[in-house]
């Protein structure tokens, strides 16, 4: 991050920011072009680690791109 004065490093502050959001934008790479899709989400916090859960089918462009990057 270039602007260290704007960097959020406190977990509680980060969670407060997340709590204000209804959607997140998932950014994936489709070879030379970005593929960005807004998704609804839920999250959990365990051992100072945030885990996001997003809704999605096991077919379609989002699934194919995520599967290419072996995120599943």
mmCIF file of the C-alpha atoms, coordinates in Angstrom:
data_MODEL
# 
_entry.id   MODEL 
# 
loop_
_atom_site.group_PDB 
_atom_site.id 
_atom_site.type_symbol 
_atom_site.label_atom_id 
_atom_site.label_alt_id 
_atom_site.label_comp_id 
_atom_site.label_asym_id 
_atom_site.label_entity_id 
_atom_site.label_seq_id 
_atom_site.pdbx_PDB_ins_code 
_atom_site.Cartn_x 
_atom_site.Cartn_y 
_atom_site.Cartn_z 
_atom_site.occupancy 
_atom_site.B_iso_or_equiv 
_atom_site.pdbx_formal_charge 
_atom_site.auth_seq_id 
_atom_site.auth_comp_id 
_atom_site.auth_asym_id 
_atom_site.auth_atom_id 
_atom_site.pdbx_PDB_model_num 
ATOM 1  C CA . UNK A 1 1  ? 0.000   0.000   0.000   1.00 0.00 ? 1  UNK A CA 1 
ATOM 2  C CA . UNK A 1 2  ? 1.409   3.355   -1.012  1.00 0.00 ? 2  UNK A CA 1 
ATOM 3  C CA . UNK A 1 3  ? -0.489  5.464   1.506   1.00 0.00 ? 3  UNK A CA 1 
ATOM 4  C CA . UNK A 1 4  ? 0.520   4.052   4.876   1.00 0.00 ? 4  UNK A CA 1 
ATOM 5  C CA . UNK A 1 5  ? -1.520  6.788   6.571   1.00 0.00 ? 5  UNK A CA 1 
ATOM 6  C CA . UNK A 1 6  ? -4.709  5.230   5.116   1.00 0.00 ? 6  UNK A CA 1 
ATOM 7  C CA . UNK A 1 7  ? -3.835  1.596   5.685   1.00 0.00 ? 7  UNK A CA 1 
ATOM 8  C CA . UNK A 1 8  ? -6.256  -0.303  7.935   1.00 0.00 ? 8  UNK A CA 1 
ATOM 9  C CA . UNK A 1 9  ? -4.340  -2.713  10.140  1.00 0.00 ? 9  UNK A CA 1 
ATOM 10 C CA . UNK A 1 10 ? -6.627  -2.993  13.175  1.00 0.00 ? 10 UNK A CA 1 
ATOM 11 C CA . UNK A 1 11 ? -8.900  -6.053  12.928  1.00 0.00 ? 11 UNK A CA 1 
ATOM 12 C CA . UNK A 1 12 ? -11.812 -4.374  14.750  1.00 0.00 ? 12 UNK A CA 1 
ATOM 13 C CA . UNK A 1 13 ? -11.696 -1.390  12.396  1.00 0.00 ? 13 UNK A CA 1 
ATOM 14 C CA . UNK A 1 14 ? -11.605 -3.717  9.401   1.00 0.00 ? 14 UNK A CA 1 
ATOM 15 C CA . UNK A 1 15 ? -14.620 -5.646  10.708  1.00 0.00 ? 15 UNK A CA 1 
ATOM 16 C CA . UNK A 1 16 ? -16.520 -2.371  11.247  1.00 0.00 ? 16 UNK A CA 1 
ATOM 17 C CA . UNK A 1 17 ? -15.882 -1.494  7.594   1.00 0.00 ? 17 UNK A CA 1 
ATOM 18 C CA . UNK A 1 18 ? -17.075 -4.936  6.446   1.00 0.00 ? 18 UNK A CA 1 
ATOM 19 C CA . UNK A 1 19 ? -20.220 -4.649  8.597   1.00 0.00 ? 19 UNK A CA 1 
ATOM 20 C CA . UNK A 1 20 ? -21.223 -1.539  6.641   1.00 0.00 ? 20 UNK A CA 1 
ATOM 21 C CA . UNK A 1 21 ? -21.168 -3.425  3.320   1.00 0.00 ? 21 UNK A CA 1 
ATOM 22 C CA . UNK A 1 22 ? -24.037 -5.299  1.669   1.00 0.00 ? 22 UNK A CA 1 
ATOM 23 C CA . UNK A 1 23 ? -21.907 -6.652  -1.170  1.00 0.00 ? 23 UNK A CA 1 
ATOM 24 C CA . UNK A 1 24 ? -18.265 -7.177  -2.007  1.00 0.00 ? 24 UNK A CA 1 
ATOM 25 C CA . UNK A 1 25 ? -16.749 -7.175  -5.459  1.00 0.00 ? 25 UNK A CA 1 
ATOM 26 C CA . UNK A 1 26 ? -14.901 -10.311 -6.379  1.00 0.00 ? 26 UNK A CA 1 
ATOM 27 C CA . UNK A 1 27 ? -12.056 -9.615  -8.792  1.00 0.00 ? 27 UNK A CA 1 
ATOM 28 C CA . UNK A 1 28 ? -10.790 -12.436 -10.982 1.00 0.00 ? 28 UNK A CA 1 
ATOM 29 C CA . UNK A 1 29 ? -8.462  -12.568 -13.965 1.00 0.00 ? 29 UNK A CA 1 
ATOM 30 C CA . UNK A 1 30 ? -9.829  -13.723 -17.314 1.00 0.00 ? 30 UNK A CA 1 
ATOM 31 C CA . UNK A 1 31 ? -6.496  -14.019 -19.112 1.00 0.00 ? 31 UNK A CA 1 
ATOM 32 C CA . UNK A 1 32 ? -5.713  -10.451 -20.158 1.00 0.00 ? 32 UNK A CA 1 
ATOM 33 C CA . UNK A 1 33 ? -8.918  -8.844  -18.822 1.00 0.00 ? 33 UNK A CA 1 
ATOM 34 C CA . UNK A 1 34 ? -10.262 -8.458  -15.298 1.00 0.00 ? 34 UNK A CA 1 
ATOM 35 C CA . UNK A 1 35 ? -13.603 -9.997  -14.394 1.00 0.00 ? 35 UNK A CA 1 
ATOM 36 C CA . UNK A 1 36 ? -15.271 -8.232  -11.479 1.00 0.00 ? 36 UNK A CA 1 
ATOM 37 C CA . UNK A 1 37 ? -18.614 -9.362  -10.103 1.00 0.00 ? 37 UNK A CA 1 
ATOM 38 C CA . UNK A 1 38 ? -20.550 -8.006  -7.121  1.00 0.00 ? 38 UNK A CA 1 
ATOM 39 C CA . UNK A 1 39 ? -21.624 -10.755 -4.708  1.00 0.00 ? 39 UNK A CA 1 
ATOM 40 C CA . UNK A 1 40 ? -23.553 -11.007 -1.471  1.00 0.00 ? 40 UNK A CA 1 
ATOM 41 C CA . UNK A 1 41 ? -21.475 -12.402 1.341   1.00 0.00 ? 41 UNK A CA 1 
ATOM 42 C CA . UNK A 1 42 ? -21.226 -13.568 4.900   1.00 0.00 ? 42 UNK A CA 1 
ATOM 43 C CA . UNK A 1 43 ? -18.095 -13.891 6.979   1.00 0.00 ? 43 UNK A CA 1 
ATOM 44 C CA . UNK A 1 44 ? -16.658 -15.405 10.104  1.00 0.00 ? 44 UNK A CA 1 
ATOM 45 C CA . UNK A 1 45 ? -13.671 -14.442 12.204  1.00 0.00 ? 45 UNK A CA 1 
ATOM 46 C CA . UNK A 1 46 ? -11.588 -17.188 13.786  1.00 0.00 ? 46 UNK A CA 1 
ATOM 47 C CA . UNK A 1 47 ? -8.153  -16.699 15.329  1.00 0.00 ? 47 UNK A CA 1 
ATOM 48 C CA . UNK A 1 48 ? -7.905  -13.169 13.854  1.00 0.00 ? 48 UNK A CA 1 
ATOM 49 C CA . UNK A 1 49 ? -8.553  -14.620 10.365  1.00 0.00 ? 49 UNK A CA 1 
ATOM 50 C CA . UNK A 1 50 ? -11.511 -13.407 8.281   1.00 0.00 ? 50 UNK A CA 1 
ATOM 51 C CA . UNK A 1 51 ? -13.183 -16.004 6.065   1.00 0.00 ? 51 UNK A CA 1 
ATOM 52 C CA . UNK A 1 52 ? -15.641 -14.765 3.428   1.00 0.00 ? 52 UNK A CA 1 
ATOM 53 C CA . UNK A 1 53 ? -18.506 -16.906 2.146   1.00 0.00 ? 53 UNK A CA 1 
ATOM 54 C CA . UNK A 1 54 ? -20.102 -16.034 -1.179  1.00 0.00 ? 54 UNK A CA 1 
ATOM 55 C CA . UNK A 1 55 ? -23.105 -17.468 -2.953  1.00 0.00 ? 55 UNK A CA 1 
ATOM 56 C CA . UNK A 1 56 ? -22.597 -19.121 -6.305  1.00 0.00 ? 56 UNK A CA 1 
ATOM 57 C CA . UNK A 1 57 ? -23.480 -22.009 -8.550  1.00 0.00 ? 57 UNK A CA 1 
ATOM 58 C CA . UNK A 1 58 ? -21.074 -24.741 -9.605  1.00 0.00 ? 58 UNK A CA 1 
ATOM 59 C CA . UNK A 1 59 ? -21.340 -23.586 -13.203 1.00 0.00 ? 59 UNK A CA 1 
ATOM 60 C CA . UNK A 1 60 ? -20.753 -20.352 -15.052 1.00 0.00 ? 60 UNK A CA 1 
ATOM 61 C CA . UNK A 1 61 ? -17.956 -17.910 -15.674 1.00 0.00 ? 61 UNK A CA 1 
ATOM 62 C CA . UNK A 1 62 ? -17.243 -17.024 -12.031 1.00 0.00 ? 62 UNK A CA 1 
ATOM 63 C CA . UNK A 1 63 ? -16.978 -20.700 -11.063 1.00 0.00 ? 63 UNK A CA 1 
ATOM 64 C CA . UNK A 1 64 ? -14.766 -21.511 -14.066 1.00 0.00 ? 64 UNK A CA 1 
ATOM 65 C CA . UNK A 1 65 ? -12.359 -18.647 -13.335 1.00 0.00 ? 65 UNK A CA 1 
ATOM 66 C CA . UNK A 1 66 ? -12.150 -19.503 -9.644  1.00 0.00 ? 66 UNK A CA 1 
ATOM 67 C CA . UNK A 1 67 ? -11.596 -23.162 -10.484 1.00 0.00 ? 67 UNK A CA 1 
ATOM 68 C CA . UNK A 1 68 ? -8.755  -22.238 -12.887 1.00 0.00 ? 68 UNK A CA 1 
ATOM 69 C CA . UNK A 1 69 ? -6.933  -20.495 -10.058 1.00 0.00 ? 69 UNK A CA 1 
ATOM 70 C CA . UNK A 1 70 ? -7.545  -23.509 -7.811  1.00 0.00 ? 70 UNK A CA 1 
ATOM 71 C CA . UNK A 1 71 ? -9.258  -21.506 -5.091  1.00 0.00 ? 71 UNK A CA 1 
ATOM 72 C CA . UNK A 1 72 ? -11.625 -24.380 -4.285  1.00 0.00 ? 72 UNK A CA 1 
# 
